Every structure is written in structure tokens, then in C-alpha cells.
Amino acid sequence: MRTILGTFICLSGFASLACAAPESTAPLPTYHLHGYYSIREENAVWQFSDNSPWQVVANEPWIDPKVVKWGYVPLTHNSKHYYCLIDEKPITGSNIARKTFICGEAATVKFGYANDWRPTLRLYGPGHY
């Protein structure tokens, strides 16, 4: 009986340690973009990026959880705050898998969220290089 009780106490101790273990401290991704679609009002326009990294961030005071739940990823670039939609599907008519970034400054994306619109990508016309 003591052996069973001792085993139970030992197992419950391990269970409490497992629950108290800190979350994974894996680094968040960093991207070096050749270009991205910049959100301007209700459209997104292709824009070349510089060599500065785009760093995914978490637990920052400027991050709006409602916007993140809507599918946007919070990033910083050149000390500015951005939200990006990251599409990992190939471009229409292509089998080349690559990520498409549709990014806007935090205030612009929050305004779009408040007005319930998402950016539109033009497949033709001006603004496409």
C-alpha cells in the first residue's frame, strides 16, 4: 500500500513539474524580402524591399489580438510596426511554391479591420512592376 501511495505521489510530482515547464523559447522567424505588396487604402501595390530584415514579433503592446485573429502576422521592419498577410500558396498558374507578403503599417491595417475590408491584389493595370 505504501509503495502504491509513494508511486502516486511521485507521479503527481512529475505531472506538476510538466505543467510548470516554461513555454518553448524558439526564435520567431525573420524574413529578408525581395519585395512585398504594400497595403494602400483598399489596394495592395507591389513594392521592392530593402535588405533590412522583417522580424516576426509577439507580446508587444502595439499588437491588436483581433487583427492577429483575422489572419495578420505582426512584424517590425526598420523600427516600424507592420501587419502582414502571408500567403504560402503558389501564384495562379504556377507550380512554384513561394510566400507572398501583403503588408501594411499597423494603423492602416487596423483601420481596414475596423471597416471590415481586406486588401485587393491587382493582377493587371498600373502599380504592377
HUQUIVEN-V242611 format. One record per residue. RES is the residue in three letters. PSI is psi in radians with two decimals (none if undefined). NEAR is the number of other C-alpha atoms within 12 Angstrom. Layout:
# HUQUIVEN-V242611
[[RES;PSI;NEAR] [RES;PSI;NEAR]]
This chain:
# HUQUIVEN-V242611
[[MET;-0.73;7] [ARG;-0.63;9] [THR;-0.74;9] [ILE;-0.76;10] [LEU;-0.74;11] [GLY;-0.72;12] [THR;-0.74;13] [PHE;-0.76;14] [ILE;-0.73;14] [CYS;-0.80;15] [LEU;-0.67;14] [SER;-0.57;14] [GLY;-0.74;14] [PHE;-0.67;14] [ALA;-0.71;13] [SER;-0.59;12] [LEU;-0.66;12] [ALA;-0.66;12] [CYS;-0.49;11] [ALA;-0.05;10] [ALA;2.45;11] [PRO;2.72;9] [GLU;2.84;9] [SER;2.40;7] [THR;0.57;8] [ALA;2.42;7] [PRO;2.56;11] [LEU;2.64;17] [PRO;2.62;16] [THR;2.38;17] [TYR;2.51;25] [HIS;1.79;20] [LEU;2.38;25] [HIS;-0.67;19] [GLY;2.98;24] [TYR;2.90;29] [TYR;2.05;35] [SER;2.20;33] [ILE;2.10;34] [ARG;1.93;25] [GLU;-2.06;23] [GLU;0.07;23] [ASN;2.83;25] [ALA;2.24;29] [VAL;2.36;28] [TRP;2.37;29] [GLN;2.39;21] [PHE;2.57;18] [SER;2.78;20] [ASP;-2.98;15] [ASN;0.01;14] [SER;2.50;18] [PRO;2.63;20] [TRP;2.00;31] [GLN;2.16;25] [VAL;2.37;26] [VAL;2.80;27] [ALA;2.74;21] [ASN;0.66;13] [GLU;2.57;13] [PRO;-0.41;10] [TRP;-0.21;22] [ILE;2.22;26] [ASP;1.99;26] [PRO;-0.48;19] [LYS;-0.67;18] [VAL;-0.68;29] [VAL;-0.73;25] [LYS;-0.44;14] [TRP;-0.15;21] [GLY;-0.03;20] [TYR;2.56;32] [VAL;2.21;34] [PRO;2.30;41] [LEU;2.76;35] [THR;2.52;30] [HIS;2.15;27] [ASN;0.75;15] [SER;0.28;13] [LYS;2.71;20] [HIS;2.29;29] [TYR;2.73;34] [TYR;2.39;43] [CYS;2.45;39] [LEU;2.22;33] [ILE;1.94;25] [ASP;2.11;19] [GLU;0.19;15] [LYS;2.67;15] [PRO;2.66;14] [ILE;2.61;16] [THR;2.26;12] [GLY;0.13;8] [SER;2.65;9] [ASN;0.07;10] [ILE;2.01;12] [ALA;2.17;13] [ARG;2.85;16] [LYS;2.39;21] [THR;2.21;26] [PHE;2.23;37] [ILE;1.81;36] [CYS;2.56;44] [GLY;2.70;39] [GLU;2.63;31] [ALA;-0.76;29] [ALA;-0.68;22] [THR;-0.77;27] [VAL;-0.70;39] [LYS;-0.65;31] [PHE;-0.75;22] [GLY;-0.71;25] [TYR;-0.77;26] [ALA;-0.51;15] [ASN;0.14;14] [ASP;0.80;14] [TRP;2.64;18] [ARG;2.72;28] [PRO;2.62;28] [THR;2.28;21] [LEU;2.23;27] [ARG;2.31;18] [LEU;0.00;16] [TYR;2.98;11] [GLY;-3.05;10] [PRO;2.76;12] [GLY;-0.05;18] [HIS;2.11;18] [TYR;none;14]]
